[in-house]
């Protein structure tokens, strides 16, 4: 059951690391991820009266951070900074059985990687992912399905 957090400092302490890891995985760039995560938390502070009442304020911060970076997206896969991403906890469990999560995500475009991370690591709804991507829900679903299809092929090829 969700209980609103009244104190922004407590929220920041509890959520910053998790939000940063999620955004870092989505963007594949530690420096950009830190920059947009800090910007998103600053926006959360400015709107704290509204944000603190949300069921998942941490998810809102992830969406705001990814939206802040959306203009930089390209259709080509962006390299993942494996050195800085190596200290990220592996929350993907079964996905990472044959390859690391980072190597698998590197095969996706930035848009696909962001959609998968928001949907499955941040547990955002399709509507939230679509809003973050700036597209229709059907387009968000298609992006996620394309990414998952690509990940399945990569994982199957690596299986013994």
N, C-alpha and C positions, 0 to 999 in steps of 0.2 A: 504494500500500500504506500502510496506517495504521500510524503508530508512536505509542505513548502518549507524552503530554507529562507529564513528572514535575513540572515547575515550574509552579505555578498562575500566578505572575506572568507567565511567558512565554505561557501559554495566554490570560490576560486581555488582554495586549498584542496578541496575534495575532488574537483573535476578537471583542473588544468592538465595534469599529466595524462589522463585518459583522452581528453579532447585533443591534445597535441599529438599523441600517438596515432589517433584515428586520422587526423588531418595529414600527418606526415605520410602515412600509408596511402592516403588518397592522392596526395600531390606528388609523392616520390621525391620531394626536395625538402630537406630539413630546415633550411634557412627560410624559404618561402612559407613553410608550414608554421614556423614559430612566429613569423611576422603577421600572418593573417589570423592566427589563433589569438595573439595579443590584441589585435584590432577587434576581433569578435568579442572578446571578454570586455574590452572597453565599451563597446556598444551595449553589451549586456548590463554593465554598470549604469550607463545612462538611462536604460529602460528597465531598471531593476524592479520597479513596482509591478510591471507587467510580467517580466520574465520569471520572477520568483513564484508566480502563481501557476506557471505552466507545469504540465504533468512531467515533461522531460526537458528541463532547461538546458542540460548538457547537450542534448541532441540539437536544440535550437542554436547553440553556440557553434556546433560543428557545421550546420547548414550555413550560418552567417559567414564562417571562415571560408568555406568552400566557395560561396557566392563571391566573396571578396577577391578570390583568385580566378574566378571563371573567365574573365576577359583574356587571361593568358593561355587558356587551353588551345591546344593544336590537335589536329587529327592524327598526327604521328605519335607513336609511343615515346614517352619521355623516359630518360634513364632514371632508374631508382638509385638513390645514394645508399648503397648497401652498407657502407661503413657506419653511417649515422642511424640507419634503420635496424642495425643488428641488435641494438639494445631494446628494441620494442618487444614486448611480450607477445607470444604467439597465441592469439585468441581463436585461431581458425581450426585448431584440433585436427579434424579428419581431412581437411583440405591439404594440410601440410604433411601428409603421410609419406608421399613420394618425393616431393620437392619442398623447399622452404616457401613460405607464403610470399616472401619478398621476390623471389625469382619468378614465381607464378604471376604475381601482379605486374612485374616488369614487362610481361608479354602483352599487356593491355594498353589501350590508349589512355590518356589521362582521364578522359570523360568516362570510359568504361570502368577504370580503376576507382574513380571517385564514386560512381554509382554503386558498385559492389561494396565498397567500404562503408558508405552511408547506410545501405540497406542491411548488410549482414553484421558489421561490427558495431555500428551505432544503433542498429535495430530501428531505423526510421521507416515510416510507411512509404508506399509508392508515391503517394501525394506529396510527402515531404521531399523525397528524392527528386521528383519532377520539379518542384518549386526551386530547389537548389540548383538544378541543371538548367532551369529556365525553359522548360519544354512541357509538352502535354504528358499526362500519365501514361498513355500508350507508348510514347517515345521512350519514356524512362524504363518501362517494362521491356521494350525491345532492346534497349541498350544493355540492361542487366542480363537478359537472355543471351545476347550475343557474347557478352563477356563470359558468362558461365559456360557456354558452349565452347569457347576458345580455351578456357581453363581446363575443361574436361578433356579436350584433345591433348593438351600439353601434359596433363597428369597421366593419361592413359599411355602416351608415348614413353613416359619415364618409368612406368610400372615394369617390374621384372618379368 
